[in-house]
């Protein structure tokens, strides 16, 4: 009779070592034990070795000189860029003349009628009030200038983005090729690409429109591709079974099924374009952005707010109208009529109003119907500066807060990052990216961080990174706390919504003026402005994620006697983990965008280099700083956004 031998007992591993993250860290430690001594044998272990840097100032300087020397004689500029520039100028001028011909009454009537057709009476009244408020603030002409430029920029962005999204949605290979291009367009700070645009097109409207297109087209491209790829396969299969060609399937099935994503792309493109209004004014866009930029130069908070409010109103109105259009169907609107006829009625009513206004000689906004808010706002700011800047009993004032934040937080974080050996920074980045993602994620993050060193801006990049980390920490603490409160109270969320709308649509430059008035000049004001700008997105995503938790899971927890705090810790936060991680990712990206602009108010580091390159016409300094910012943003994106591991493949 055969004997059965018992299997040999396996060596039990500690619980920590059985996790995949521990396996990854052990492999990384093994690789570091081999590679770090080799690196130390060839290069010093302190800051990034000079031998591993590449000086791009020579090639970029020669490119800069060639553009300047050939801009007025080369056929490339005369017959290609010149035609593009002329087309942009003529388009913006035509839209502006149409707006002026319609007059303030015609424009207001058209906006209200479109809002009524799309979203109902309440939004129509809000749209009319918004346009009237622009006139009451004395900003009607600058508002029309900005609106004309935005119409051309948004239409161009939509066309370019839709074409790129169409290519990416129909071809997986094209989508993979476009992804890094779109990432670069979205992460690269505006100040970095304003300089090459100005070199090619000169200062003026064409450069402003094209810079806006570069920034605003990626959302349309991404959402178009997403909508086309996520089309219902059963519908596509049914259309194909009827013998439809590829073009017919696109026009009759894919595009109609992607309607919501396309309108969401339009919504996001409008928001991104309006956020560029102030930055584009640096290169001659004019309009409301120019008023805000002039107010920044003179630290005039009242004038900046008077010009910033119309930008906010335009953004809120366009956001609501496009969002309503995305949800609208003929069966659910409940509005009288459908199809083309109501739009013709709206256009006809606008023409009638414009003609009546012209006959009455009331095309221009009446000069007596203006409200000066600059003086009272400046008095409030002066009072706040006098009473809050310093000398507050027991608190010390905002200047002391900024100084303490710089001394206790920003300086230690910056000095600690710059003290670390360059190879240890790469190891930390690799560990963070690999633990939450795949080895490809870690490799991308490490290469992005290494590229910063190769560009020769290692220390300024770590300085910028310290500001981003500090601002993100403050943003997440405040954002998660506020988002949890909003998710648990409908009344609080309704009260918070208009505040978040204003904070999210107010131009970034407007934040800098009161922040500088309260906190002075330095890195702390840049961090404060970044927190204000990034906080609304974190709050919204957190609130939405917590509210979308399965009600059945919460009901089960309540039936077992769980308290509200236990439900939050054990049910809502774990189930909302993807939304919370997305909030972290978006907070990082938005903070990075404003910390760079903080270079204007003493933030220094890469932000200062990007601004200096634009101001001095130094292509090398501006582009190198911009490329480093792109790499920093790519690295931060990879270490804050988990990547799903594919099945049957190792991480």
FENCOR-V298165 format. One line per field, one symbol per residue. phi: phi as a letter, one per 30 degrees, with the letter a starting at -180 (. if undefined). A space follows every 10 residues. Layout:
phi: ???
This chain:
phi: .dccdddddd ddceeddddd dddddddddd ddddddeddd dcbdcddedd dccbdcdded dddddddddc dcbdeeddcb dddddddddd dddddddddd ddiddddddd ddddddddbj dddddddddd dddddddicd dedddddddd eddddddddd dddddddddc bddddddded ddeddddede ddcddddddd cidldedddd dddedcdeed dddddddddc dedddddddd ddiddedddd dcbddddced ddddddeddd ddddddeddd ddcjdiiddd dddddddchc dddddddddd dddddddddd ddddddcdbd dcdiddiaid eddddddddd dddddddddd ibdddeddcb bdcddddddd ddddddccda ideicjjddd dddddddccd dddddddddd eedddddddd dddddcbcdd dddddddddd dddddibdde dddddddddd dddddddddd dddddddcbd ddddddeddd edddcdeedd dddddddcci cldddddddd ddddeedddd ddddddddde dddddddddd iddddddddc cddddceedd dddddddddd dedddddddd cjdihddddd dddddcicdd dddddddddd dddddddddb bdcddddibd d
